[in-house]
Amino acid sequence: MEALLVKSLRESPRRPGRYLLELSDGRDLLVGVAILSDTGATRVGASLTVEQVARLEDESVIIGLMDRAMDALARSRRTRSELEMRLRRREATPAQIRVALDRLEASGVLSDEAVAHAEAASRLRKGEAPARVRQQLRKKGVAAQRVSEAVTSALDEARQEGFDEAGACRAVAEKRARSLSTLEPAVAERRLMAYLLRRGYSGSIVRRVARDVLRRTE
């Protein structure tokens, strides 16, 4: 088999620190500087073995996965599980996806712990009950231990600022009750209770708060 040569090599204008490598068979690869050094692909005209080309191709896929994951992280908070699901749509092996995400975690760019805490704090501020916050974090693929730690920490911080579950439920109920004012009392109560239960508040708190709020809006 004819040896492949490095046809051209230049830094990517869109991805600083990444290099566009063109092989003599027309393949284009995007890689980092470390793999160029490891494979000897550091200059135009360099001859590459089949094994070296395979390593460059593998690295190019991993680099592409990392860049796509970082683009997704730039748009919103995402857990490792969520990113893994997105990356599965790409033409990549499970091992390549794992390596890409491991590197992002090692660099600190990807952190389920940070996502869980930020998400828990945000959801509590928006009026969601701790039970629902835990449920939503589990849906995002956060490990059970991290969910517990994140919600506990976020609750401690919120309580220092005056948060309590019954008060949060009441604030949500009062806001929702405005849109139910034209309904029959029994219907309004059922709908308000259903809404608060979906937000994760316990049945005992929901019953007490819903009746009290609707009584004061009559």
N, C-alpha and C positions, 0 to 999 in steps of 0.2 A: 504494500500500500504506500502510495506516495506521501511523503512527509508534508504536513501542513505548515505554512509559514504565517508569521504576523504580517498582514498586509498594511495595516494602519493602526495607529494608537494615539488617542488624544483624550484629554479630560472632558467629561461631559459638561456642556454649558448649562444644563438644567439641574444636574446633580453634582455639585462640587465634591471632590473626593472620590468620585466614581470615574472610571475610565472606559471609553468606548473602544473595544478591540475588534477589528475586522480580520477574519482569517482568509487565507488564500482561496478557500472554497466558497466564499461569499457569506459565511455566517458572521453575524454581529452579536457580540457579547458585551454586557455591562458588568464590570467587576471592580473590586477594590484593589488598592495598591499592594496589599500583602500577598494576594494570590498571584499577582503578576511576578513578584519577586520569587515566590516559591516555585513557580513553573518555568521561570526563565523567559517569560513573555514580556520582557521589558523594553524591547527595541524592534523596530520594523526590520523584517527579514529573518527574525529568530525562528529556528526550526523547532517544531513541537511534536512530541510523541503522542500516540493515541491516548495514553494514560493522562498526560498533561492536558490535552484538549478536553477529556472527560471531566477533569477537575475544574477546569475553567467554566465548562458548561454548567456543572452542578452549582458552582459559586454564583454564576450569573442568575440562575433561577432563584437562589436564596436571597441575593441582593434585591431582585425584583419583588419578592415577597415582602421583604423588610420595608422597602419603599412604599408599597401599597398599604401595608399596615400602618406606617407612620402617617400617610395621607389620611387614613381613616381616623387615627388618633387626633390629628390636628382639627378634625371637624367636630368630634364629640368624644366623651369618655367611653372607653370600651374595655371589656375584660379580655383576658386571654382566650376564653372559650368563644366569645363573640368574634374575635379576630380570626380564630381558627376556622370557624364556620364560613367566614367570608373568603378566606384564602383557599378553602377546599374547592371553590369554583374555578380556581386557576389550574393550569396544567402543571401540577407539582405533586411530588410524592409526600406521604405523611412524614417521612423523615426530614425532607427539606423544609416543610412547614414547621416542624418541631425545632429545627436548628434556627430558623429565622426568628421564631418567637422567643427561644432561649436567649438569643443574642440581645433582643430588645429588652428582655427582663434584666439581663446582666448589666445593661447600660443604664437602667433606671427609667427608660422611656415607657416601658409597660409595667404596670404594678396593679394587680388585683386589690391589694390592700388599700392603695391610695384611691382607686376607683370606688371601692366599697364605702370608705369613709365619706368621700365627697358626695356620693349618691345618697347615702343615709342622711347626712346633714341636710341636703337639698330637699329631700322628700319630706322630712319632718317639718321643715320650714313651710312647705306647701300645704301642710295640714294632713298628711297621711299618718295613720297610726303605726306604731312600731311593728305590729304583726304584719301589716301590708308591706312595710319597708323590707322586712326579712324575706317575705315571699318574692318581692320583685328582685332582690339581690340574688336569691337562689335561681330565679329564671335567667339571670344574666350569667350564670355559671360560676358564681363565687362559691368557694368551698364553705361548708357549714361553719367551721371554726372562725373563718374570717368574717362571715356574716354576723355571727354573734359578737365578735370583738368590735366590728364597725358600728353596729347599732348601739351597743352598750356605750361606746365612746361618744358617739353623736348624741345620745340621750343625756349623758352626763353634761356635755357642753350646753345642750339646749336647756336643761334644768337650771343651770347656773344663770341662764338668761330669763328664767321665769316660766319655762315650759312645764305644762302638766297635761296629761292625756285627756282628761275631761274638759279642760279649758280649750284645748285644740279642737276637740270634737264639737264643742259649742260654737266656736268661731266658724267652722265649716258649715255647721247646721244653720246658723243665722244667715249666712250668705246664700245657701241653697234655698232656704225657706221663702225668700223673696219671690222666687219663680213659682212657688206653689200656693200663693195667697188666694188665687181664684178657685181653687179646688175645694171640694167638700172636706171637712176636717179629717174624717176617717181615711179618705184617699190620700190626702196630703201627708198624714202621719205614716201610712204604709210606704209611700214613695220616699219620704225623707229617711225613714229607718233603713230601707233597702239601700239607699245611696250611702249612708254612713257605714253600714255593714260592709259594703264593697270597698270602702276606704280603709277597712281593717280594724275598726273600733269594735270593742266587745259588746255583746248583746245587752248587758246590764247598763252600761254607759249610754248606749244608743237609745234605749227605751226612755231613760230618765231625761236625757238631753232633748230628744225629739219632742216629747210631750211638753216640756217646759218652754222650749223655744216657740212652738206653735201656739201655745196658750198665750204667750206674750205678744204674738203677732195678730191675734184675733181682733 
